[in-house]
Structure formats: structure tokens, C-alpha cells
Amino acid sequence: MTDILDLSLAAARRALADRSLSAVELVGAYAKRVEATRGLNAFITETLDHAVEAAKTADQELASGDAKPLTGVPIGIKDLFCTKGVQTTAGSAILKGFIPPYESTVTERLAAAGAISLGKLNLDEFAMGSSNITSHYGPVKSPWTRAGDDRPLVPGGSSGGSAAAVAARAVLAATGTDTGGSIRQPAAFTGIAGIKPTYGRCSRWGIVAFASSLDQAGAMARDVQDCAILLQAMAGHDPKDSTSAPLPVPDWSAALTGDIRGLKVGVPKEYRVDGTNPEILALWDQGLAWARDAGAEIVEVSLPHTQYALATYYIVAPAEASSNLARYDGVRFGQRVPGKTLDEMYENTRGAGFGAEVRRRILIGTYTLSAGYYDAYYLKAQKVRALIARDFREAFQQVDVLLTPTAPTAAFALGEKMDDPIAMYLNDVFTVPASLAGLPAMSIPAGLSSDQLPLGLHLIGRPFDEATVLRCAHVLERAAGFTARPQGY
């Protein structure tokens, strides 16, 4: 039999169903892998003992014919999802030791589908970052290394722990959240697949908030089919979330027909950004050729306000963060640093509890929301955001899906861009526009750089049309035939 860790989520489900593999064997193999890959620092909190016990129950359900869609499947949970009875930190010192008395809707649905959590995965603090170096619990290391260079690389962010764990085969799949590219960019950096669904497709209830009008949960896995399976269990309307869309969840696995003949694939001309690695532009051209060979029609489109997307995002997101993070004051939950007065206690708690990047974004957001600058910055940014969304609506009158690169470079070394926040923010140049417009978007691994590092292709679809994004991604994935793995994993 194939090595257990080489099975995809779909293959593992089949093996569990036909009883050629037990849940105890599957979860046990992954538990050992989690222990063997601790040097990556992908997990903040492990729940391996609980997972092994859950696997015994899963085997009983499988034997009795009561199995659910994900019964016995070991996954990881980004430590932004509140988990009842299990520490939830959001990667921040200010929430160290916080044990939620409730479960997020997404993780509740995954548990109801039979998935078994191996623990909580590391992330940039409060999901603010593109490298997973801002976590209070230390940076996550990518399982990949450059050819001839043993310096540790970033796995991307903020869902870097999720990406590293999937790529290192420490989990079969993982949840992520995406505010400006935090599922798709780390997926590209680590050679896995990751999908951000339409805003409102997955409930945000019980997810620690960064920027409420942008945050969206999604799936990260080894391939497109596995992402479709995991997302199926995560999605759906939730009355507890006022932004949750009251729409049925399609059968996304059934959408993977392998046929995109007649599909119109758009190429945004503004995405040929100065400074993009030539290897990434070459891969983009190759992706378009694969789509054309599969019977799709390639159509050039224009998204004229794309050039303002990053600036817009870094006004809107910090503004919402400054409001959301006001709740961390040391009074009700989380860390408290005493002071002589209430104001001093607030200052001491936030000074000790928030890291440098979080403080930077809170200050930016508070400034843009202040009385003298609200109209000049925040209000103007919201108007530009509306124009960006309009550009996409007009483009989708001509095409069915858009194809772009995921990130402008391959993964970089830990600390390489640490002192240059602007360079770090530019990592999201291709992913941010879809987030501002609330559109479904997905990254798939499609090639290797000259340094033998993964490069990703990025698909953007119409609102609530994840099916077309997944269908096209599946075809491109097969054409790319990406089988590379990080050395030693």
C-alpha cells in the first residue's frame, strides 16, 4: 500500500470507507508526523491525545456504517478559530491562555462532519502579516529550502502554520483565513492549493476578527479536490453571522469535471506589475497556454483601479483592525498588566500584549479614522474600493474567470524583508483586489523557480461561483502536473 502520508484527503477517505485503513492508523501516522516536524513551529497548541481517542470513535462509526463526510480525517485549525476548551491565541501574547467557552461555526461544522483536529496552527499575530514572522510564538519555517541554500524560508502569511503543516504532511488539510491574501499567498509559497471563497460563504462567527469586511475562512490542502471536500464541510449560512449569505452550498467535488471547453479566461493587463519576477510572468503565460489547450478562450480585460488596491487595503484593513482590537483592554479576558489607573492599565496591557506589526496597523487605522483625516483617507478608500469592485463586475460581463499570478516572488528567507514593511505589503499585490471585491479566488501550485521553490497561479471568479474557480483550477492543476515536494518531507 502507498505510504499513509502520501494519500490525498480524497484517497484517505476512500481507504477509510473500504476499511483498508483505520482511523487509528491514519491519525496515529499524522500524530507522529506532527511530533517529527516540530522544528517548523507550525503548531501553537497540539491536541494529539484527544485526536487519538477521537480516531477510536471514528473507527466505530466507520464499522457501523455511520460515517460522516470527514470521519477519521486528521486536519489542523488555524489558531484564529475559537475552539471550546482549547487555547485560542490568534498568535498574540494578549490572548495567551485564553480558553474559549464556545466553538466557532466553521470548526463546529468540521467536527460535525467527522474531522479530527490535531491542534491549533501558528499564524501572524491577529493575521497581520505576509510571512508568519509576527507571531508571538515565534516564526513558522517553511519545509522548503532554496537549492544550494539552507537558510530557513518563510511559509507566507498569515496562514503560514496551516501552509507549512499541509506541505510537510503533518495534516491532511487545514483551515485558513484570508483578509488580503492570507490563504492564497502561503499556498503559493509552499506548493499547496488554497481557496478563499466568496465573502459570506463561510461564517465568521467565532473567528477572531482582524478586518470584518474582508476576513473570510477558507480551505488549504494538497490539491484542488481536497480543498473542495474541506470547503464543502466548512461553508453554509449561519444565522449567528449577519454577513453570512443565505445560500445553499453546491457540490463542489461534482464541479471538477475536467472540462473547460468554451470557458472564457480573462487576463487583466494591469497585473503585469513592474518588479514581478520574470519566472512568474513566464509561468502565467504557461498557465494561459494550458487553459487555451484545454479549450478555453483567452480574453484580455482591464481592471483600471487595480493600481490603487494595495493603498486602499492598507487604509481599510487597519481602520477596521483599530476598531476590532479595542476590545483587548485587559478587563474582560486575555492578558492584564496592572497600572495605577485604568488608563495606565490599558496602556500597559496593550503595550505588552501587542507586537510591533499589530501596533503599527492600529496606529495607522486610528489615524485614518480620526476626525481630521476620516474624509481624506477612510472615506476616499471606501469609494475606491467600490470602483475596484465595479471593475470586476464589468470584467465578468466578458469572461468567466480571471487568471493571474498569486505572488510577485517565490518565498524569501526569514528576516529578509523584516525591516521593510512596504516590501512585505507588496507580497499581496495580486491577491488584495479580489479580497476588496469579496470574490472567490484560489491559488494552485504550477511550477518551480530556478531556486527550486514553488510558484503559484491564481484564479478569481464571480461572486458565489466557487464551482467555476475550482473547475478551472482542477484542469490547470492536471496540466501543470506539480509533484515536487520539499526535501525530506
Buried (B, 14 or more C-beta within 10 A) or exposed (E): EEEBBEBBBBBBBEBBBEEEBBBBBBBBBBBEBBEEBEEBBBBBBBBBEBBBEBBEBBBEBBEEEEBBBBBBBBBBBBBBBBBBEBBBBBBBBBBBEBEBEEBBBBBBBBBEBBBBBBBBBBBBBBBBBBBBBBBBBEBBBBBBBBEEEEEBBBBBBBBBBBBBBBBBBBBBBBBBBBBBBBBBBBBBBBBBBBBBBBBBBBBBBBBBBBBBBBBBBBBBBBBBBBBBBBBBBBBBBBEEBEBBBEEEBBEBBEBBEEEBEEBBBBBBEBBEBEEBBEBBBEBBEBBBEBBEEBEBBBBEBBBBBBEBBBBBBBBBBBBBBBBBBEEBBBEEBBBBBEBEEEEEBBBBBBEEBBBEBBBBBBEBBBBBBEEEBBEEBBEBBBEBBBBBBBBBEEBBEEBBBBBBBBBBBBBBBBEBBBEEBEBBBBBBBBBBBBBBBBBBBBBBBBBBBEBBBBBBBBBBBBBBBBBBBBBBBBBBBBBBEBEBBBEEB
